[in-house]
């Protein structure tokens, strides 16, 4: 009996403990139910918009002179003197080398003496022919005598022409002894020293490279070419009218070259050795900053993507399954949306798949997000698309130092002034080239887009001014071409005024000429030079 009583007491004790535990759990549940739910996380949201987005492509290029000429000796002889300064800028017609002319002067005198001798023989033959003709007519001499006199006169005349040719040849050799530059350009070092004998084996004396304009060669791989072709065919990529692409150069130190160029040459075939497609651009190089053989980054502008979605780079996250963004639905709950990111546009990312027009993308406040979590939305404006900077970093040089000296060109000889200009009192902020269709004075969409960048630069620099001048084609009617160049410059001025540039800050300059060996497309442009106070 005592054992059974003890067991009953234990059961009662356990039941009481269970009742107490249930009461405590119920109290905790009531407290948890009374605790307020956490506030939704505040996030910054950007509503994406499908839009036309400019695309740039970067390549590695190498500069090349637009005209590099080997200076060779055309006659054999002793090199008497090197006249020019090695590495200097030389003008067309400037004397570079002098070969000892004495042997050639002697040959010229001998040829002139032989010519005089043959002319005397010709005079005698003609006099003899004049005497023989009437005698043969009177039957005083045989017809054979007339034939002999005629033959002698003709042979003497031929001998005179041969002697005259020798004089011409000797005169040319005398001229060839003085070796001049055929063009304006930068000279190289002398490959043959004074006093050396020059012949066919060592006729190369130096070379002269034309600096303005400068060519830039770069290559497009076969895969890139096929991909771009497919995107153009499918409408994902838009080309410029007439394939008029602007080119920006980035120097080795990362600075942008002040002047933009244009692609002027597309090779007809792929290289069998490299599997690449050669392209060439021409860039103005008035101050001689670019030199042949430099490696530069080539940035090509002009292509566009329609209906493109762009988001800030910080909005794109990386997860185990790849890139994704957080989107906000109509109930202000976040979702994890996988995306395919494409090209970079400054600090933004082009999203090729995963987003559509009108989606709301989280751009800030990611730390406390999870799928389905409620958020408090703060709308932020979309960031502007990057625009190619028109005002590039000016070329650094000391005050009063010429561009040739700053670039290490060496001494500029007498008569070369103006070929590489001395620094102007204003700093060049940038140079833009606006191109026109043949015989047209109307700006196209590409030209108007470039001028919007110029207008933005002028608005940011109230101290800056802009100078405009067109170019006169070397072919055709000079007066008509000059009027065409003037009308194109006026069209550029009117477009700048329409973009908000005061007319008094625009300087109209007389049209400039282009030389006959340059591309005719260069005459269809208007140079827009922006300069500000130093």
C-alpha positions in Angstrom: 0.0 0.0 0.0 2.7 2.6 0.8 4.3 1.8 -2.6 1.1 2.5 -4.4 0.6 5.8 -2.5 4.1 6.9 -3.5 3.4 6.1 -7.2 0.2 8.2 -7.1 2.0 11.1 -5.7 4.6 11.0 -8.5 1.9 11.0 -11.1 0.2 14.0 -9.6 3.5 15.8 -9.5 4.1 15.1 -13.2 0.7 16.3 -14.1 1.2 19.5 -12.2 4.5 20.1 -14.0 2.9 19.5 -17.4 0.2 22.0 -16.6 2.7 24.6 -15.6 4.8 24.0 -18.8 1.7 24.5 -20.9 0.8 27.7 -19.1 4.3 29.0 -19.7 4.3 28.1 -23.4 0.9 29.8 -23.9 2.2 32.9 -22.2 5.3 33.0 -24.5 3.1 32.5 -27.6 0.9 35.5 -26.5 4.0 37.6 -26.1 5.4 36.6 -29.5 2.0 37.4 -31.1 2.0 40.7 -29.5 5.6 41.6 -30.9 5.3 43.9 -34.0 6.5 42.6 -37.4 9.8 44.0 -38.8 9.5 47.1 -41.0 10.0 46.5 -44.8 13.5 47.2 -46.0 13.9 50.5 -47.8 15.5 50.1 -51.3 16.3 52.4 -54.1 14.6 51.3 -57.3 15.2 52.3 -60.9 12.6 51.7 -63.6 14.5 50.4 -66.7 13.6 51.7 -70.1 14.2 50.2 -73.5 16.2 52.8 -75.5 18.6 53.4 -78.3 22.1 52.9 -76.7 25.4 54.0 -78.4 28.0 51.2 -78.4 31.8 51.6 -78.6 34.3 48.9 -79.5 37.9 49.0 -78.4 40.9 47.7 -80.4 44.6 47.8 -80.2 46.1 49.8 -83.1 49.4 51.0 -84.4 50.1 54.3 -86.0 51.6 54.6 -89.5 52.7 57.5 -91.5 50.2 58.4 -94.3 53.2 58.8 -96.6 56.6 57.4 -95.7 59.3 57.9 -98.4 62.7 56.3 -98.6 65.4 58.8 -99.6 67.8 57.0 -101.9 70.8 58.1 -103.9 70.1 57.9 -107.7 73.8 58.3 -108.7 77.0 56.6 -107.5 79.5 58.8 -105.8 81.1 60.0 -102.6 78.7 61.4 -100.0 80.1 64.9 -99.5 77.8 66.2 -96.7 74.7 65.6 -94.7 72.9 68.9 -94.8 69.8 68.4 -92.6 69.5 67.8 -88.8 68.7 64.2 -88.1 65.2 63.7 -86.6 64.1 67.2 -87.6 61.0 68.3 -89.5 61.9 69.0 -93.1 60.0 70.8 -95.9 59.4 69.6 -99.4 62.4 70.6 -101.6 64.8 71.0 -98.6 68.3 69.7 -99.2 69.1 66.6 -97.2 72.4 65.2 -98.7 75.0 66.4 -101.1 77.0 64.0 -103.2 80.3 65.2 -104.7 79.1 66.9 -107.9 82.5 67.4 -109.6 82.5 64.1 -111.7 78.9 64.9 -112.8 79.8 68.5 -113.8 82.7 67.1 -115.8 80.5 64.6 -117.6 78.0 67.4 -118.3 80.7 69.6 -119.9 81.9 66.6 -122.0 78.3 66.0 -123.1 77.9 69.6 -124.0 81.1 69.6 -126.0 80.0 66.5 -127.9 76.7 68.2 -128.6 78.5 71.2 -130.0 80.6 69.0 -132.2 77.6 67.2 -133.6 75.8 70.4 -134.2 78.8 71.6 -136.2 78.7 68.4 -138.3 75.0 68.9 -138.9 75.6 72.4 -140.1 78.3 71.1 -142.6 76.0 68.3 -143.8 73.1 70.7 -144.4 75.3 73.1 -146.3 76.6 70.3 -148.5 73.0 69.1 -149.1 71.9 72.6 -150.2 74.8 72.7 -152.8 74.1 69.2 -154.1 70.4 69.7 -154.8 70.6 72.3 -157.6 73.6 70.5 -159.2 71.6 67.2 -159.4 68.6 69.1 -160.8 70.9 70.5 -163.6 72.3 67.0 -164.2 75.7 68.2 -163.1 75.9 65.5 -160.4 74.6 62.0 -160.3 71.5 61.2 -158.2 73.7 59.0 -156.0 75.5 62.2 -154.8 72.1 63.6 -153.7 71.3 60.4 -151.8 74.7 60.5 -150.1 74.3 64.1 -149.1 70.8 63.5 -147.8 72.0 60.5 -145.8 74.9 62.4 -144.3 72.5 65.3 -143.2 70.1 62.8 -141.6 72.8 61.0 -139.7 74.3 64.3 -138.5 70.8 65.3 -137.2 70.4 62.0 -135.4 73.9 62.4 -133.9 72.8 65.8 -132.6 69.7 64.3 -130.9 71.9 61.6 -129.3 74.3 64.2 -128.0 71.5 66.3 -126.7 70.1 63.3 -124.8 73.6 62.8 -123.2 73.5 66.4 -122.1 70.1 65.9 -120.5 71.3 62.7 -118.8 74.4 64.5 -117.5 72.3 67.4 -116.3 70.0 65.0 -114.4 73.0 63.4 -112.7 74.2 66.8 -111.6 70.8 67.4 -110.1 70.7 64.0 -108.5 73.9 64.8 -106.7 71.8 67.2 -104.6 69.2 65.1 -102.7 66.1 66.9 -101.4 63.0 65.9 -99.5 59.9 65.2 -101.7 57.5 66.1 -98.9 56.9 67.8 -95.6 57.6 65.4 -92.8 59.8 64.1 -90.0 63.2 62.9 -91.0 65.0 59.8 -89.7 68.7 59.3 -89.0 71.3 59.2 -91.8 72.1 55.6 -92.7 75.3 56.5 -94.6 77.9 58.8 -93.1 79.8 61.6 -94.7 82.6 60.5 -96.9 81.2 57.1 -97.7 80.9 55.9 -101.3 77.3 55.5 -102.3 76.2 53.0 -104.9 73.4 50.6 -105.6 74.1 48.4 -102.5 73.9 51.3 -100.0 71.7 53.8 -101.8 69.2 54.1 -98.9 70.2 57.3 -97.1 67.2 58.0 -94.8 63.5 58.3 -94.9 60.9 61.1 -94.4 57.6 60.3 -92.8 54.5 62.5 -93.3 52.8 63.2 -89.9 49.6 64.9 -90.8 47.3 63.1 -91.2 48.4 60.0 -89.3 47.1 56.6 -90.1 46.1 54.0 -87.5 45.9 50.4 -88.4 43.8 47.9 -86.3 42.2 44.5 -86.9 38.9 42.9 -86.4 38.9 39.2 -85.8 36.8 36.8 -87.9 34.7 35.8 -84.9 33.9 39.5 -84.1 33.1 40.2 -87.7 30.7 37.3 -87.9 29.0 38.2 -84.6 28.6 41.9 -85.7 27.2 40.8 -89.1 24.7 38.5 -87.4 23.6 41.3 -85.0 23.2 43.8 -87.8 21.2 41.3 -89.8 18.9 40.6 -86.9 18.4 44.2 -86.0 20.2 44.0 -82.7 22.9 46.4 -83.9 22.5 49.5 -86.1 25.3 50.8 -88.3 25.9 54.4 -89.2 24.9 55.7 -92.6 27.6 55.2 -95.2 29.7 53.4 -92.5 31.0 56.7 -91.2 32.6 55.8 -87.9 34.4 58.1 -85.6 37.6 57.0 -84.0 39.0 58.1 -80.6 42.6 57.2 -79.7 43.7 56.5 -76.1 47.4 57.0 -75.6 49.8 54.7 -73.6 49.2 56.8 -70.4 45.4 56.5 -70.7 44.8 60.0 -71.9 42.6 60.7 -74.9 44.1 62.1 -78.0 42.6 65.6 -78.6 41.4 65.0 -82.2 39.0 62.4 -83.5 39.5 60.6 -86.8 37.5 58.6 -89.2 37.8 55.1 -90.6 38.9 55.5 -94.2 39.8 52.0 -95.3 38.3 48.5 -95.0 40.4 45.7 -96.4 38.8 43.5 -99.1 39.8 40.2 -97.5 40.8 38.5 -94.3 44.5 37.9 -93.7 45.3 34.2 -94.2 48.1 34.5 -91.6 46.2 36.1 -88.7 42.5 35.5 -89.6 41.8 39.2 -89.0 40.2 41.9 -91.1 42.4 45.1 -91.5 40.8 48.5 -90.9 42.5 51.9 -91.1 41.6 55.3 -89.7 43.1 58.7 -90.4 43.5 61.2 -87.6 44.6 64.9 -87.8 48.0 65.4 -86.3 48.9 69.0 -86.9 51.1 69.3 -83.8 53.0 66.1 -84.5 52.1 64.4 -81.2 51.5 61.0 -82.9 54.6 59.3 -84.4 54.7 56.3 -86.7 54.9 52.9 -84.9 53.1 53.9 -81.6 50.7 51.5 -80.1 47.4 53.0 -79.1 43.9 51.9 -78.1 41.4 52.6 -80.8 37.8 53.3 -79.7 35.3 53.2 -82.5 32.0 55.2 -82.1 28.9 55.1 -84.2 27.2 51.7 -83.7 24.0 51.6 -81.7 21.7 49.0 -80.1 18.0 49.6 -80.3 15.6 48.6 -77.5 18.5 48.1 -75.1 18.2 47.7 -71.3 20.9 49.4 -69.3 21.3 49.1 -65.5 24.0 50.3 -63.1 26.8 47.8 -62.6 26.2 47.7 -58.8 22.7 46.4 -59.5 24.0 43.2 -61.0 24.9 40.5 -58.4 26.7 37.2 -58.8 25.2 34.0 -57.4 25.9 30.3 -57.7 23.8 30.2 -60.9 25.3 33.3 -62.5 24.4 37.0 -62.7 21.1 38.2 -61.3 19.3 41.4 -60.2 16.6 42.1 -57.6 13.3 43.3 -59.1 10.3 44.7 -57.3 6.8 43.4 -58.3 3.5 45.2 -58.1 3.0 44.2 -54.4 6.4 45.7 -53.5 8.0 42.3 -52.9 11.5 41.5 -54.3 12.3 38.7 -56.7 15.6 37.4 -57.9 15.8 37.7 -61.7 18.6 35.9 -63.6 20.1 38.2 -66.3 22.7 38.0 -69.1 25.0 41.0 -68.9 26.7 42.3 -72.1 28.9 45.3 -72.8 30.0 47.9 -70.2 28.9 51.5 -70.8 31.0 53.5 -68.4 29.7 52.4 -65.0 26.6 50.8 -66.4 25.9 47.4 -67.8 24.0 46.5 -70.9 21.6 43.6 -70.1 20.9 41.5 -73.2 18.4 39.0 -71.5 16.3 38.8 -68.4 14.8 42.3 -68.2 12.1 44.2 -70.1 10.9 47.7 -70.4 9.2 48.9 -67.2 10.8 46.5 -64.8 11.8 48.0 -61.5 15.4 47.0 -60.5 16.9 47.5 -57.1 20.1 49.6 -57.3 20.8 50.2 -53.6 19.9 48.4 -50.3 20.7 44.8 -51.1 21.9 43.6 -47.6 18.6 42.5 -46.1 16.8 41.2 -49.2 15.4 37.8 -49.8 13.0 36.3 -52.3 9.5 37.5 -51.5 10.6 40.0 -48.8 8.5 43.2 -48.7 10.3 46.4 -49.3 9.7 50.2 -49.1 10.5 51.6 -52.5 12.4 54.8 -53.2 12.3 55.7 -56.9 15.5 57.1 -58.3 16.1 58.6 -61.8 17.9 56.6 -64.4 21.6 57.5 -64.8 22.4 59.2 -68.1 24.2 57.1 -70.7 27.9 57.8 -71.1 28.7 60.2 -73.9 32.2 60.2 -75.6 34.1 63.1 -74.1 34.7 65.7 -76.7 37.2 67.8 -74.7 40.2 65.5 -74.3 43.2 66.1 -72.2 45.4 68.7 -73.9 48.9 67.8 -74.8 51.1 68.8 -71.9 54.1 71.0 -72.7 56.1 73.7 -71.0 55.2 77.3 -71.7 56.9 78.7 -74.7 58.0 75.2 -75.9 57.0 74.2 -79.4 55.0 71.1 -80.1 57.9 69.6 -82.0 60.2 70.0 -79.1 57.7 68.7 -76.6 57.3 65.6 -78.8 61.0 65.1 -79.1 61.3 66.0 -82.7 64.6 67.8 -82.4 65.6 71.1 -84.0 63.3 72.5 -86.7 65.4 73.8 -89.6 65.1 77.2 -91.1 62.1 77.4 -93.4 60.1 74.7 -91.5 58.2 77.2 -89.3 54.5 76.7 -89.5 54.8 73.0 -90.4 54.6 72.2 -86.7 53.0 75.2 -85.2 54.2 76.9 -82.0 51.8 76.8 -79.1 48.9 79.3 -79.4 47.9 81.5 -76.5 44.8 79.4 -75.9 44.8 75.7 -74.9 43.1 73.4 -77.4 40.3 71.5 -75.6 39.3 69.4 -78.5 39.0 69.1 -82.2 36.0 67.5 -83.9 35.6 66.7 -87.6 32.0 66.9 -89.0 31.6 65.1 -92.4 29.1 65.8 -95.2 27.8 63.9 -98.1 29.3 64.7 -101.5 28.0 68.1 -102.8 25.7 68.4 -99.8 25.6 71.1 -97.0 23.1 69.4 -94.8 24.2 67.8 -91.5 23.3 64.1 -91.0 22.4 62.5 -87.6 26.0 61.6 -86.9 27.2 65.2 -87.4 24.4 66.6 -85.2 25.3 64.1 -82.4 29.0 65.2 -82.5 28.0 68.9 -82.3 25.8 68.2 -79.3 29.0 67.1 -77.5 30.8 70.3 -78.7 27.9 72.4 -77.3 28.1 70.6 -74.0 31.8 71.3 -73.8 31.2 75.0 -74.5 28.5 75.2 -71.9 30.8 73.7 -69.3 33.6 76.1 -70.2 32.3 79.7 -70.4 35.8 80.9 -71.3 36.1 78.7 -74.3 35.5 79.6 -78.0 35.0 77.5 -81.1 36.6 78.0 -84.5 35.1 76.6 -87.7 36.6 76.1 -91.1 35.9 73.8 -94.0 38.2 72.4 -96.6 38.5 73.0 -100.4 38.7 70.0 -102.6 41.8 69.9 -104.8 39.8 68.7 -107.8 37.0 70.5 -109.6 36.2 74.2 -109.8 38.2 76.0 -107.0 35.6 78.8 -106.6 32.6 76.4 -106.4 34.5 74.2 -103.9 35.4 77.2 -101.7 31.7 78.2 -101.6 30.7 74.7 -100.7 33.3 74.6 -97.9 32.0 78.0 -96.6 28.3 76.8 -96.7 29.2 73.7 -94.8 30.9 75.7 -92.1 27.8 77.9 -91.8 25.6 74.8 -91.4 27.8 73.7 -88.5 27.6 77.2 -87.0 23.8 77.3 -87.3 23.6 73.8 -85.6 25.7 75.0 -82.7 23.6 78.1 -82.3 20.5 75.9 -82.3 22.1 73.8 -79.5 22.5 76.9 -77.3 26.0 78.2 -78.2 26.0 82.0 -78.4 26.9 83.2 -81.9 29.5 85.6 -80.5 31.6 82.6 -79.2 31.9 81.1 -82.7 34.7 82.2 -85.0 34.4 81.5 -88.7 37.7 81.0 -90.5 38.5 80.9 -94.2 38.4 77.4 -95.8 41.7 75.5 -95.9 43.1 73.6 -98.9 43.9 69.9 -98.9 46.8 68.5 -100.9 46.1 66.4 -104.0 47.3 63.1 -102.5 45.0 63.1 -99.6 41.7 61.3 -99.5 38.8 63.3 -101.2 36.7 62.5 -98.1 38.9 64.8 -96.1 37.6 67.8 -98.1 34.1 67.0 -97.1 34.6 67.9 -93.5 34.4 71.0 -91.2 36.9 71.1 -88.4 35.5 72.3 -85.1 38.3 73.5 -82.8 37.4 74.4 -79.2 40.0 76.4 -77.3 40.0 78.0 -73.8 42.3 80.2 -71.7 45.3 78.5 -70.3 
